[in-house]
Amino acid sequence: MKIKQVEELVGITRKNIRFYEEQGLLNVGRSENGYREYGMEDVERLKKIRLFRRLSVPLEEIRQYFEGTRTLEDILEKQVIHLEQE
């Protein structure tokens, strides 16, 4: 699917989608003509990224989660402590 469809499904702007791709959080395939081709896996990943960002999780921790070096529980526990301190 094209980026416009992904924007509508996820509620993230194309600028942010491209930013997450630049940051290595999203690896999108390309069609023969060079256009980005998004799949449902990409949509699901973007939904997770959006949720993490709404919880103020830093990009590096999101990256670590996707790489498997941090668990969801670890990240959320840290965020709860951080929010309690604020």
MDTraj code that builds the backbone (N, CA, C; nanometers):
import mdtraj as md
import numpy as np

residues = "MET LYS ILE LYS GLN VAL GLU GLU LEU VAL GLY ILE THR ARG LYS ASN ILE ARG PHE TYR GLU GLU GLN GLY LEU LEU ASN VAL GLY ARG SER GLU ASN GLY TYR ARG GLU TYR GLY MET GLU ASP VAL GLU ARG LEU LYS LYS ILE ARG LEU PHE ARG ARG LEU SER VAL PRO LEU GLU GLU ILE ARG GLN TYR PHE GLU GLY THR ARG THR LEU GLU ASP ILE LEU GLU LYS GLN VAL ILE HIS LEU GLU GLN GLU".split()
xyz = np.array([
    [0.0838, -0.1173, 0.0000],
    [0.0000, 0.0000, 0.0000],
    [0.0883, 0.1236, 0.0000],
    [0.0322, 0.2351, -0.0404],
    [0.1061, 0.3604, -0.0510],
    [0.1019, 0.4363, 0.0818],
    [0.1894, 0.5351, 0.0931],
    [0.2059, 0.6081, 0.2174],
    [0.0769, 0.6805, 0.2594],
    [-0.0008, 0.7277, 0.1639],
    [-0.1264, 0.7965, 0.1958],
    [-0.2223, 0.7026, 0.2687],
    [-0.2295, 0.5781, 0.2249],
    [-0.3155, 0.4808, 0.2910],
    [-0.2661, 0.4529, 0.4334],
    [-0.1350, 0.4450, 0.4485],
    [-0.0770, 0.4188, 0.5800],
    [-0.1067, 0.5356, 0.6731],
    [-0.0949, 0.6577, 0.6228],
    [-0.1283, 0.7766, 0.7018],
    [-0.2697, 0.7657, 0.7587],
    [-0.3627, 0.7268, 0.6727],
    [-0.5027, 0.7165, 0.7132],
    [-0.5250, 0.6037, 0.8134],
    [-0.4584, 0.4909, 0.7936],
    [-0.4765, 0.3758, 0.8823],
    [-0.4159, 0.3984, 1.0210],
    [-0.3009, 0.4654, 1.0252],
    [-0.2254, 0.4759, 1.1497],
    [-0.2472, 0.6104, 1.2184],
    [-0.2743, 0.7141, 1.1417],
    [-0.2892, 0.8464, 1.2007],
    [-0.1559, 0.9142, 1.2257],
    [-0.0565, 0.8829, 1.1440],
    [0.0761, 0.9446, 1.1512],
    [0.1009, 1.0117, 1.0169],
    [0.1577, 1.1305, 1.0188],
    [0.1846, 1.2010, 0.8939],
    [0.2952, 1.1329, 0.8145],
    [0.2951, 1.1567, 0.6852],
    [0.3992, 1.0972, 0.6000],
    [0.5367, 1.1471, 0.6408],
    [0.5444, 1.2714, 0.6888],
    [0.6721, 1.3250, 0.7364],
    [0.7248, 1.2413, 0.8530],
    [0.6366, 1.2085, 0.9469],
    [0.6774, 1.1259, 1.0612],
    [0.7099, 0.9833, 1.0187],
    [0.6343, 0.9302, 0.9252],
    [0.6620, 0.7945, 0.8763],
    [0.8020, 0.7889, 0.8159],
    [0.8340, 0.8872, 0.7353],
    [0.9676, 0.8912, 0.6739],
    [1.0761, 0.9128, 0.7792],
    [1.0455, 0.9945, 0.8801],
    [1.1408, 1.0159, 0.9889],
    [1.1712, 0.8843, 1.0603],
    [1.0682, 0.8061, 1.0913],
    [1.0891, 0.6782, 1.1587],
    [1.1692, 0.5830, 1.0707],
    [1.1482, 0.5915, 0.9410],
    [1.2268, 0.5104, 0.8489],
    [1.3737, 0.5551, 0.8530],
    [1.3976, 0.6861, 0.8509],
    [1.5346, 0.7395, 0.8581],
    [1.6038, 0.6998, 0.9880],
    [1.5274, 0.6902, 1.0959],
    [1.5823, 0.6555, 1.2262],
    [1.6052, 0.5054, 1.2429],
    [1.5691, 0.4276, 1.1420],
    [1.5911, 0.2840, 1.1462],
    [1.4842, 0.2065, 1.2210],
    [1.3716, 0.2700, 1.2507],
    [1.2633, 0.2015, 1.3217],
    [1.1707, 0.1279, 1.2265],
    [1.1818, 0.1579, 1.0996],
    [1.0928, 0.1014, 0.9991],
    [1.1750, 0.0738, 0.8737],
    [1.1629, -0.0456, 0.8218],
    [1.2363, -0.0828, 0.7012],
    [1.1350, -0.1180, 0.5929],
    [1.1104, -0.0230, 0.5045],
    [1.0054, -0.0368, 0.4043],
    [1.0641, -0.0834, 0.2718],
    [0.9963, -0.1778, 0.2099],
    [1.0383, -0.2245, 0.0790],
    [1.0054, -0.1233, -0.0294],
    [1.0671, -0.1414, -0.1428],
    [1.0441, -0.0513, -0.2567],
    [0.9933, -0.1323, -0.3759],
    [0.9059, -0.0708, -0.4513],
    [0.8576, -0.1341, -0.5740],
    [0.9596, -0.1098, -0.6852],
    [0.9364, -0.1657, -0.8012],
    [1.0294, -0.1514, -0.9133],
    [1.0486, -0.0057, -0.9533],
    [0.9430, 0.0756, -0.9365],
    [0.9536, 0.2166, -0.9750],
    [1.0119, 0.3034, -0.8628],
    [1.0518, 0.2414, -0.7507],
    [1.1169, 0.3141, -0.6427],
    [1.0243, 0.3647, -0.5342],
    [0.8937, 0.3486, -0.5522],
    [0.8000, 0.3932, -0.4496],
    [0.8038, 0.3001, -0.3289],
    [0.7821, 0.3585, -0.2126],
    [0.7742, 0.2763, -0.0915],
    [0.6487, 0.1904, -0.0989],
    [0.6618, 0.0650, -0.0579],
    [0.5482, -0.0274, -0.0545],
    [0.5315, -0.0762, 0.0884],
    [0.4248, -0.0341, 0.1533],
    [0.3991, -0.0697, 0.2924],
    [0.3076, -0.1908, 0.2997],
    [0.3346, -0.2761, 0.3966],
    [0.2502, -0.3911, 0.4227],
    [0.1845, -0.3778, 0.5591],
    [0.1039, -0.4749, 0.5939],
    [0.0350, -0.4707, 0.7229],
    [0.1339, -0.4790, 0.8393],
    [0.2469, -0.5453, 0.8196],
    [0.3492, -0.5498, 0.9246],
    [0.4018, -0.4094, 0.9538],
    [0.4191, -0.3304, 0.8483],
    [0.4645, -0.1926, 0.8654],
    [0.3594, -0.1099, 0.9388],
    [0.2332, -0.1305, 0.9048],
    [0.1235, -0.0593, 0.9705],
    [0.1219, -0.0934, 1.1197],
    [0.1350, -0.2210, 1.1523],
    [0.1349, -0.2626, 1.2923],
    [0.2539, -0.2046, 1.3676],
    [0.3698, -0.2024, 1.3034],
    [0.4891, -0.1456, 1.3671],
    [0.4684, 0.0037, 1.3923],
    [0.4118, 0.0738, 1.2953],
    [0.3868, 0.2165, 1.3124],
    [0.2858, 0.2433, 1.4234],
    [0.1881, 0.1560, 1.4387],
    [0.0932, 0.1707, 1.5493],
    [0.1646, 0.1569, 1.6833],
    [0.2580, 0.0633, 1.6915],
    [0.3362, 0.0474, 1.8143],
    [0.4231, 0.1696, 1.8394],
    [0.4865, 0.2191, 1.7349],
    [0.5696, 0.3388, 1.7489],
    [0.4847, 0.4557, 1.7965],
    [0.3679, 0.4730, 1.7377],
    [0.2786, 0.5826, 1.7787],
    [0.2416, 0.5710, 1.9253],
    [0.2118, 0.4505, 1.9711],
    [0.1778, 0.4300, 2.1118],
    [0.2965, 0.4621, 2.2016],
    [0.4135, 0.4114, 2.1664],
    [0.5338, 0.4414, 2.2441],
    [0.5579, 0.5919, 2.2524],
    [0.5436, 0.6620, 2.1409],
    [0.5686, 0.8061, 2.1401],
    [0.4656, 0.8798, 2.2246],
    [0.3416, 0.8340, 2.2237],
    [0.2393, 0.8964, 2.3094],
    [0.2717, 0.8775, 2.4570],
    [0.3447, 0.7712, 2.4870],
    [0.3879, 0.7452, 2.6249],
    [0.5235, 0.8098, 2.6540],
    [0.5725, 0.8896, 2.5589],
    [0.7000, 0.9621, 2.5713],
    [0.8216, 0.8706, 2.5809],
    [0.8135, 0.7537, 2.5190],
    [0.9277, 0.6621, 2.5168],
    [1.0284, 0.7157, 2.4149],
    [1.1552, 0.7319, 2.4545],
    [1.2573, 0.7817, 2.3616],
    [1.2780, 0.6870, 2.2429],
    [1.3187, 0.7443, 2.1304],
    [1.3395, 0.6664, 2.0085],
    [1.4397, 0.5535, 2.0289],
    [1.5449, 0.5780, 2.1044],
    [1.6466, 0.4748, 2.1257],
    [1.5870, 0.3538, 2.1977],
    [1.4997, 0.3772, 2.2932],
    [1.4364, 0.2654, 2.3636],
    [1.3395, 0.1907, 2.2725],
    [1.2722, 0.2629, 2.1833],
    [1.1842, 0.1972, 2.0861],
    [1.2686, 0.1085, 1.9948],
    [1.3815, 0.1610, 1.9511],
    [1.4722, 0.0837, 1.8657],
    [1.5173, -0.0431, 1.9372],
    [1.5544, -0.0291, 2.0635],
    [1.5997, -0.1443, 2.1416],
    [1.4882, -0.2476, 2.1562],
    [1.3658, -0.2023, 2.1714],
    [1.2522, -0.2942, 2.1797],
    [1.2405, -0.3758, 2.0506],
    [1.2462, -0.3073, 1.9359],
    [1.2336, -0.3769, 1.8083],
    [1.3530, -0.4674, 1.7804],
    [1.4695, -0.4325, 1.8334],
    [1.5885, -0.5161, 1.8166],
    [1.5873, -0.6353, 1.9113],
    [1.4995, -0.6317, 2.0126],
    [1.4896, -0.7410, 2.1075],
    [1.5830, -0.7291, 2.2259],
    [1.6468, -0.6128, 2.2424],
    [1.7388, -0.5958, 2.3554],
    [1.6707, -0.5349, 2.4775],
    [1.5468, -0.4873, 2.4615],
    [1.4671, -0.4365, 2.5738],
    [1.3291, -0.5001, 2.5649],
    [1.2737, -0.5305, 2.6804],
    [1.1393, -0.5867, 2.6816],
    [1.0359, -0.4760, 2.6972],
    [0.9153, -0.5055, 2.6582],
    [0.8051, -0.4115, 2.6745],
    [0.7868, -0.3768, 2.8217],
    [0.7945, -0.4776, 2.9069],
    [0.7769, -0.4557, 3.0509],
    [0.8831, -0.3603, 3.1053],
    [1.0072, -0.3792, 3.0628],
    [1.1169, -0.2940, 3.1071],
    [1.0929, -0.1490, 3.0663],
    [1.0548, -0.1285, 2.9430],
    [1.0314, 0.0064, 2.8922],
    [0.9158, 0.0726, 2.9659],
    [0.8071, -0.0010, 2.9852],
    [0.6910, 0.0574, 3.0518],
    [0.7178, 0.0864, 3.1988],
    [0.7907, -0.0017, 3.2655],
    [0.8265, 0.0241, 3.4051],
    [0.9082, 0.1516, 3.4173],
    [1.0035, 0.1687, 3.3267],
    [1.0864, 0.2895, 3.3281],
    [1.0017, 0.4138, 3.3039],
    [0.9055, 0.4048, 3.2129],
    [0.8203, 0.5197, 3.1838],
    [0.7307, 0.5544, 3.3017],
    [0.6816, 0.4541, 3.3725],
    [0.5975, 0.4801, 3.4902],
    [0.6797, 0.5549, 3.5947],
    [0.8012, 0.5100, 3.6190],
    [0.8897, 0.5781, 3.7152],
    [0.9153, 0.7208, 3.6706],
    [0.9412, 0.7393, 3.5426],
    [0.9686, 0.8713, 3.4891],
    [0.8472, 0.9635, 3.5067],
    [0.7279, 0.9128, 3.4766],
    [0.6068, 0.9927, 3.4900],
    [0.5749, 1.0246, 3.6349],
    [0.6028, 0.9312, 3.7244],
    [0.5797, 0.9568, 3.8669],
    [0.6718, 1.0663, 3.9179],
    [0.7936, 1.0709, 3.8670],
    [0.8893, 1.1723, 3.9093],
    [0.8500, 1.3109, 3.8600],
    [0.7816, 1.3178, 3.7469],
    [0.7369, 1.4467, 3.6951],
    [0.6192, 1.4940, 3.7768],
])
top = md.Topology()
chain = top.add_chain()
for i, resn in enumerate(residues, 1):
    res = top.add_residue(resn, chain, resSeq=i)
    for name in ("N", "CA", "C"):
        top.add_atom(name, md.element.get_by_symbol(name[0]), res)
traj = md.Trajectory(xyz[None], top)
